[in-house]
Amino acid sequence: MASAGLLALGVAGIDSTRADSLIPAAGAEKPWTLSGSLRGFYDDNYNTVPNNPNTNQPPRRSSFGFEVRPSIAVNVPTDEQTTLTTSYIFSMKYYDDRPKNKEDFYHDFELFGDHKFSERYSGDVSDSFVIAQEPDLVDRGNLSAVTRVNGNNIRNNASINGHAQFTPLFGVVLGYANTFYDYDQSGPGSLAAALNRFEHLVTLDTRWQILPDTTGILGTQLTLVNHTSSDSLNVPVPSVNPTNYVNPNVRDQTQYIFYAGAEHSFTRELSALAKIGAIYVDFYNDPSAGNTWQPYVDLSLNWTYMDGGVVTMGFHVGRNQTDLSGGAGIGQITTDQESETLYGTVLQQITPKLTASLTGQFQNSTFHGGTLNNETDQIYLMGVNLAYQFTHYISAEVGYNYDRVNSDVPFRGYDRNRVYMGVTASY
């Protein structure tokens, strides 16, 4: 979040994504925007090595480096009822300290489209495809892995939603989303074994216009998690059972989520959303895991507190997968985590040309089942960025990111500091 979010906020602050601020000489509005960034950075723990590593882990290393980041965004010309936008970001980071494989490559492809069939019916589709090494860039929402992962790690999220307003007071939103994860690290006990999966999400929201500024929500979600790796989830222990193989599908689960809530606009500048309910989790391939109930919470707030100043905050309670298996056999396997996540963003335009942004995320995750049952991870992500717009086409930025993981699991917690500065050209 600190890496990708701060760049996005910095770019938004200098209007580099606004087509109406990037007018070519002929005066006609372009349907596309080209950008290129060059950054220098310093990373004091680029391997995310724990603060107290065991003998099998490499020492902590730091490195100077640089990043080249071109991107393109396109608003595809359509009729007045249809919107279609797409973008692609490529990043190459070079780490001077690495003895080999000095480059990291990152790809991010985004697609969004919506169509209004009438005043009462509409639909939208989206797709987000990412290849990355940093956990906050691969995961969506709660983090399942906490450390950097070498290789081409893939996440693809596709969704389709239908919106129907049957009467002025009653409407329905029906949606389906599919998320696919594929990690490069394979073998027994690998991240591929723990995290390669499909996640299917079906959502049905009924929306009730209670007051002019208040919409009630009564809804349900169905989540299916299906692991796809053929590698053993555990690393067999020769002294115990050298042939002990645990299929990752023992962590497959079905989540039934029920909630009620409301969306309210207090003023033109302040709005909030709240959904509160319960989750029932069924581990149908592992009876020893024990099915369970837990709370479900989804809160968010948007506040434009002054001209050029915006605050976004949120709190979420839910389930997510984990990179740790927790044991050597069935009955000792950690199935997943229950996570509470608090996040926020502040974007402030200090002068017409200078924009500051601050982002933060805290995640408290409790392991469920196996030898790690009730152990916790606490994840802190923080970033600050200053962006200065020289012209519509040229800007500069400087920033700092801080990551920290505190864990009850030995040899897992670490901290990491990153500073960077760079320039961006947009047209």
Buried (B, 14 or more C-beta within 10 A) or exposed (E): BBBBBBBBBBBBBBBBBEBEBBEEEEEEEBEBBBBBBBBEBBBEBBBBBBBEBEEEEEEBBBBEBBBBBBBBBBBEEEEEEEBBBBBBBBBEBBBEEBEEEEEBEBBBBBBBBBBBEEEEBBBBBBBBBBBBBBBBBBBBEBBBBBBBBEBEBBBBBBBBBBBBBEEEEEBBBBBBBBBBBBBBBBEBBBBBBBBBBBBBBEBEBBBEBEEEEEBBBBBBBBBBBBBBBEBBBBBBEEEEEEEBEBBBBBBBBBBBBEBEBBBBBEEEEBBBBBBBBEBBBEBEBBEEBEEBEBEBBBBBBBBBEEEBBBBBBBBBBBBBBBBBBBBBBBBBBBBBBBBBBBBBBBBBBEEEBBBBBBBBBBBBBBBBBBBBBEBBBBBBBBBBBBBBBEEBBBBBBBBBBBBBBBBBBEBBBBBBBBBBBBBBBBE
